[in-house]
Amino acid sequence: MNVRFHLENYFQNGKIGDKIISNLLLDEPLEFDFNGTTYTIPAGFKSDGMSVPRFLWSVISPQIDAVTLEPSIIHDFLYSEKICTREEADEWYYEALLKNGYQRIKAKLVYAGIRLFGKSHWAE
């Protein structure tokens, strides 16, 4: 895996002192297979990486790393393009994290979190 990206940081409401928002922007297209079909995420696609509520940071790090980066970008793409159901996207993410070597207990917590809190992001 060689995902090329850069970070975009900005203040949430455009004012200094507001919450800083960071997005990953793909520098080049990223191809992946989903249910037997190959999809291409275009360069410039924005992802927030692995979204983890702050209260869980001591258990699940939101840090960008080789294990979580690609699955997180693809999961964000599945949510934005809705090429499958939300449940299928979340199950794919769980399996992709495990395949990349993410700890099973943490993957289960991530899965539970996106099932509980992901609905509002699916609706966007």
TORKOL-4160 file (C-alpha; in steps of 0.2 Angstrom, whole numbers, padded with zeros to 4 digits, m for minus):
124
<pt num="1" X="0000" Y="0000" Z="0000"/>
<pt num="2" X="0007" Y="0017" Z="m0005"/>
<pt num="3" X="m0007" Y="0030" Z="m0002"/>
<pt num="4" X="m0001" Y="0048" Z="m0006"/>
<pt num="5" X="m0010" Y="0062" Z="0003"/>
<pt num="6" X="m0007" Y="0079" Z="0011"/>
<pt num="7" X="m0016" Y="0087" Z="0026"/>
<pt num="8" X="m0028" Y="0101" Z="0025"/>
<pt num="9" X="m0030" Y="0110" Z="0042"/>
<pt num="10" X="m0043" Y="0124" Z="0045"/>
<pt num="11" X="m0053" Y="0132" Z="0059"/>
<pt num="12" X="m0070" Y="0125" Z="0060"/>
<pt num="13" X="m0079" Y="0142" Z="0059"/>
<pt num="14" X="m0065" Y="0152" Z="0050"/>
<pt num="15" X="m0060" Y="0160" Z="0066"/>
<pt num="16" X="m0043" Y="0158" Z="0076"/>
<pt num="17" X="m0047" Y="0149" Z="0092"/>
<pt num="18" X="m0061" Y="0138" Z="0084"/>
<pt num="19" X="m0058" Y="0119" Z="0084"/>
<pt num="20" X="m0045" Y="0114" Z="0071"/>
<pt num="21" X="m0052" Y="0102" Z="0057"/>
<pt num="22" X="m0040" Y="0091" Z="0048"/>
<pt num="23" X="m0043" Y="0082" Z="0032"/>
<pt num="24" X="m0033" Y="0070" Z="0021"/>
<pt num="25" X="m0033" Y="0075" Z="0003"/>
<pt num="26" X="m0028" Y="0061" Z="m0009"/>
<pt num="27" X="m0014" Y="0067" Z="m0020"/>
<pt num="28" X="m0017" Y="0053" Z="m0033"/>
<pt num="29" X="m0031" Y="0041" Z="m0037"/>
<pt num="30" X="m0034" Y="0026" Z="m0026"/>
<pt num="31" X="m0041" Y="0010" Z="m0033"/>
<pt num="32" X="m0050" Y="m0004" Z="m0023"/>
<pt num="33" X="m0061" Y="m0019" Z="m0025"/>
<pt num="34" X="m0078" Y="m0020" Z="m0017"/>
<pt num="35" X="m0090" Y="m0034" Z="m0020"/>
<pt num="36" X="m0081" Y="m0039" Z="m0036"/>
<pt num="37" X="m0080" Y="m0022" Z="m0044"/>
<pt num="38" X="m0065" Y="m0011" Z="m0045"/>
<pt num="39" X="m0068" Y="0008" Z="m0040"/>
<pt num="40" X="m0057" Y="0022" Z="m0041"/>
<pt num="41" X="m0056" Y="0036" Z="m0028"/>
<pt num="42" X="m0051" Y="0052" Z="m0037"/>
<pt num="43" X="m0036" Y="0063" Z="m0032"/>
<pt num="44" X="m0042" Y="0077" Z="m0021"/>
<pt num="45" X="m0055" Y="0066" Z="m0012"/>
<pt num="46" X="m0056" Y="0072" Z="0006"/>
<pt num="47" X="m0056" Y="0060" Z="0021"/>
<pt num="48" X="m0056" Y="0063" Z="0039"/>
<pt num="49" X="m0046" Y="0047" Z="0042"/>
<pt num="50" X="m0051" Y="0037" Z="0057"/>
<pt num="51" X="m0064" Y="0047" Z="0066"/>
<pt num="52" X="m0063" Y="0043" Z="0084"/>
<pt num="53" X="m0072" Y="0052" Z="0098"/>
<pt num="54" X="m0060" Y="0061" Z="0109"/>
<pt num="55" X="m0066" Y="0051" Z="0125"/>
<pt num="56" X="m0060" Y="0035" Z="0116"/>
<pt num="57" X="m0043" Y="0041" Z="0111"/>
<pt num="58" X="m0034" Y="0032" Z="0126"/>
<pt num="59" X="m0041" Y="0015" Z="0119"/>
<pt num="60" X="m0042" Y="0019" Z="0100"/>
<pt num="61" X="m0030" Y="0031" Z="0093"/>
<pt num="62" X="m0036" Y="0042" Z="0079"/>
<pt num="63" X="m0017" Y="0043" Z="0073"/>
<pt num="64" X="m0014" Y="0040" Z="0054"/>
<pt num="65" X="m0005" Y="0024" Z="0052"/>
<pt num="66" X="m0002" Y="0011" Z="0038"/>
<pt num="67" X="m0014" Y="m0001" Z="0046"/>
<pt num="68" X="m0029" Y="0011" Z="0046"/>
<pt num="69" X="m0026" Y="0024" Z="0033"/>
<pt num="70" X="m0032" Y="0015" Z="0017"/>
<pt num="71" X="m0047" Y="0006" Z="0025"/>
<pt num="72" X="m0052" Y="0023" Z="0033"/>
<pt num="73" X="m0051" Y="0033" Z="0016"/>
<pt num="74" X="m0061" Y="0019" Z="0007"/>
<pt num="75" X="m0074" Y="0018" Z="0021"/>
<pt num="76" X="m0076" Y="0037" Z="0019"/>
<pt num="77" X="m0078" Y="0035" Z="0000"/>
<pt num="78" X="m0091" Y="0021" Z="0003"/>
<pt num="79" X="m0101" Y="0033" Z="0014"/>
<pt num="80" X="m0100" Y="0048" Z="0002"/>
<pt num="81" X="m0104" Y="0038" Z="m0014"/>
<pt num="82" X="m0116" Y="0026" Z="m0006"/>
<pt num="83" X="m0112" Y="0012" Z="m0018"/>
<pt num="84" X="m0118" Y="0000" Z="m0005"/>
<pt num="85" X="m0128" Y="0000" Z="0011"/>
<pt num="86" X="m0121" Y="0008" Z="0027"/>
<pt num="87" X="m0121" Y="m0009" Z="0035"/>
<pt num="88" X="m0110" Y="m0016" Z="0020"/>
<pt num="89" X="m0098" Y="m0002" Z="0021"/>
<pt num="90" X="m0096" Y="m0004" Z="0040"/>
<pt num="91" X="m0094" Y="m0023" Z="0039"/>
<pt num="92" X="m0081" Y="m0020" Z="0025"/>
<pt num="93" X="m0071" Y="m0008" Z="0036"/>
<pt num="94" X="m0071" Y="m0020" Z="0050"/>
<pt num="95" X="m0064" Y="m0034" Z="0039"/>
<pt num="96" X="m0052" Y="m0023" Z="0031"/>
<pt num="97" X="m0045" Y="m0017" Z="0047"/>
<pt num="98" X="m0042" Y="m0035" Z="0053"/>
<pt num="99" X="m0034" Y="m0040" Z="0036"/>
<pt num="100" X="m0022" Y="m0026" Z="0039"/>
<pt num="101" X="m0017" Y="m0032" Z="0056"/>
<pt num="102" X="m0028" Y="m0021" Z="0067"/>
<pt num="103" X="m0031" Y="m0029" Z="0084"/>
<pt num="104" X="m0048" Y="m0038" Z="0084"/>
<pt num="105" X="m0054" Y="m0030" Z="0100"/>
<pt num="106" X="m0050" Y="m0013" Z="0094"/>
<pt num="107" X="m0058" Y="m0017" Z="0077"/>
<pt num="108" X="m0074" Y="m0022" Z="0086"/>
<pt num="109" X="m0074" Y="m0006" Z="0096"/>
<pt num="110" X="m0072" Y="0004" Z="0080"/>
<pt num="111" X="m0086" Y="m0006" Z="0072"/>
<pt num="112" X="m0098" Y="m0003" Z="0087"/>
<pt num="113" X="m0094" Y="0015" Z="0086"/>
<pt num="114" X="m0098" Y="0017" Z="0068"/>
<pt num="115" X="m0114" Y="0007" Z="0069"/>
<pt num="116" X="m0119" Y="0018" Z="0084"/>
<pt num="117" X="m0113" Y="0035" Z="0078"/>
<pt num="118" X="m0111" Y="0034" Z="0059"/>
<pt num="119" X="m0129" Y="0036" Z="0054"/>
<pt num="120" X="m0127" Y="0055" Z="0054"/>
<pt num="121" X="m0112" Y="0054" Z="0042"/>
<pt num="122" X="m0121" Y="0043" Z="0030"/>
<pt num="123" X="m0136" Y="0055" Z="0029"/>
<pt num="124" X="m0124" Y="0069" Z="0023"/>
